[in-house]
Amino acid sequence: MNESIASTAPATGKRCSRRAIAFRLWPFLLAFTVLILPGQSLCLAGEFSLDNKAIEKIHRQHGEYAWRRVVFWQDLIQSGTGLGDMMKLQKVNAFFNELEFINDSDHWGKTDYWATPLQTLTSNGGDCEDFSIAKYFTLIEMGIPAERMRLTYVKALELNQAHMVLTYYPKPDAEPMILDNLVAEIRPSSERTDLLPVYSFNGEGLWLAKNQAGNDKHVGHSSRLGPWRDVIARISDEYTARP
């Protein structure tokens, strides 16, 4: 397809979380701690590859526009696997940034809800956490190793709000690149002085931010984050419920 179908309505409202950020990390983590063994697996590559039956089920349940967005997403994954990393980042970032921003309270009737990529696409919207999560798993599906990426909580200084972005590390000790729905261009973290890092995580680890250059302190496993475990469980449920 040569036209964008990621969105059917213009974005509205502020494009990051409206919740006040908890800058003391450990009380935040303790509030969402769950008793899960760190060695348990999360999501595997291939869980987002949909066959025709699954796509037709989405068409029946969610309608034409949701179906088109999911088809475009599947085409993006399949056609992008042979691209270089930077091109993958650009395409995925642009695709999900076209979706409408919707606060969790308006979208899901909850103060804080981390949606799966399919939920974000079929509902045509989400917030910064949903977009970052969708970008993370889509890029894994396209062949970027999970250890090169982190979901990073920051404070958006100009908005004085909590915000989440996806960070990409070309090398383990490299300065990360920022994939964000507030700023369309992917930039090095040193150029995003409007963001104050707080902590980051991926499928294997949890890091406390020390500075904007990405020199963070490893503080444990991401299974300590209850919302992360919840979204992983829902992704698995979606996979097992396919026709």
N, C-alpha and C positions, 0 to 999 in steps of 0.2 A: 504494500500500500504506500502511496506517495503523499498522502495527506495525514495530518495529525488528527488522531481521534482519541487522544488521551482525555480530553475534557469536552463536555457539552455545555458548560456554563462558565462565565468569568469568575475568577477568584474574588472573594470578598473578605473584608475584615483584615485584621492583622494576621501575619503569616508566621506566627510562632505562638507557643503556649502562653496563655494569660495567667497561669499560676505563678505565684511568687516562688522564687527558687530557694531551696534550702542549702545555704552555703556551708553549713557544717555537715560534712559528708556522712559521718558515721551514724548520726541520728536518722538520716534519710535511709541509709542502707538497712539499719535495724528495723525500720518501719516496714520494710518490704522483704525481710529475710524469710526464706523457706528452708525446710530441712530436706535438701536434695543432695545426693552424693555427687561430688564434683566430677567423678569419672563418667557419669551418665552421658550418653550421646544426645546431641541436639537434632539439627536437621541435616539430611544428607542431600548432596546434589542429585537432581532428578525428581525431587518431590514437587517441583513446580512445572514439570513437563506434563501438559494436559493432552489427553487423546480426544478424538472427536465426540465420544459420548459425554465426557466431562464438559466439553465446551458447549454442546447442545443443551445440557442440563442447566448451565449458566444462562443460556438464552431463554429457556422456558421460565426460570425462576426470577431472573433479574431484568429481562428485556433486551431490546435491540442495542441500545447504546452501551450497556455493560458488556454485552457479548462482543461488540466491536472493539472495545478497549482491551478485553482479554485476548482476543485474536491478535491485535496489534502487539501486545506484550509478548505473546508466544513467538510471533514473527521476529520481534526484536531480539529475543534470546537466541533463537535458532540462527538468525542471519549474522549475529554479532560475535559468535564464539571465535571466529578466526581473526577478529580485529585486534589491534594493539590495545594495551591497557588504557591509555589515555582516551582513545576513541570510544571504548566501551563506557568509560566514566562519563564522557560528554553526552552520549546518546541516552544513557539511563537517567542521568541527572535531568536532562531536558524533558524526557518523557514524563517522569513523575512530577516535575515542577509545573506541568500543565494542569494537573488536577486541582480542583477547588479546595481551598483551605476552609475547614469546618472545625469549630471547637468540639471537644469531646462531649461537653454537656448538651450541645445542640444536636450532635451527630448520633451519640450513643446513649444519652441520658445519664452519663456518669462523669464524675469529676476527672478521672484519668483512666483511659482505656487505650491499650496498644493493639492496633488492628493488624491482622495478617495482610500480606500483599493482596490476596484475593478479595478480602473484605474491603480494602481501600479501593480497589479497581471496580468492583461491582457496585459500590455505593457512590462512586465518583467523588471521592473526597477523603480528607483526613487532616491531621495536624502534622507538625514537624516530626514527631516521633514516628507516625505512620509512614510518612514519606521516606525517612531515613532507614527504617526497617525494610521497606519495600526495595529501596535501592541496594541495600546490603545483600539481601537474598537473591535479587536478580543478578547482581554482579557475580556472586558465587556460582549461580547457574550458568553464567557465561564464561566461567573458567578462572576468575580472579580468586586466588587463595584467601580464605577467611582471615588468616593471620596478617594479611596486609591491610585489613580494614578494621575500624572500630566505630561503634556508635558512641558519640561524644556529647555529653551534656555540657552546655555552656550557659553563660549569662549573655544575652544580647544587650549590650550596654546602652545603645541608643534607645531601645524600647524598655529597658529595665525589666526584662522578663526572662524566665527560663526558656531554653531553646535546645533543640537537639539537631546535630548535623552528622553526616557520615564523613569520616576521615580516612584517607588512603595513604599508605606508606609505600613508596616505590622500593625502598629498602628498609630493613629493620631500624636502622639508626638515622633514617632520612627525615627531613622536615615533612610533615603530612600535608596533603592537599585537602581542601574543604569542599564537600558537595553539600549545597545548602539551598533551601527554598526561598530564603530572603534575598540572596545575591545569586543570579543565574550563572555567572562566570565561576569556573572552578579555579581557586587561587591557593597559593601556599598559605599556611597558617600565619606566617609573619606579616602577610598583607591584610589579614583580617583582624585588625586592632579593635574592631567593634565587638569582638567575641572574647569572653573570658572563660577559659576551660575550667571545668570543675572535676569531672571524672569521665572515664570512657570504658567501654567493654566490647567484647565480641563473644563468639561461641565458646571460648576457652578461658578468658581472663577478665579481670577487673583492675583498672588502674586509677590512681589518684593523680590528678594533674599537678605538675610542678611549674610548668611554664608553657608558652605558646609554641615552642619548638618541638614539642612532642616527647621531651625527656621526662616521662611519667614514672611513678612508683607503682610496681605491681603489688596489689593488696589482696589478691585471692581469685576465686573463680566466679564467673558471671552467674552461676546458679544461685548465688546469694540474693539476686534481684527477682522478687516475686513476679512483677509484671513481665519480665523477660521469660521466665518459666511459663507463665500463662500463655503468652503468644506462641511459644514453641509448641505447647500442648495443643493449641487450637490448629496450628499448621498440621500437626500429625493427625488430628481428627479429620481435617479436610481431606487429607491424603487417603485415609482408610475408608472414608465415606464415599469415595468416587464410585460411579457405576461400573 
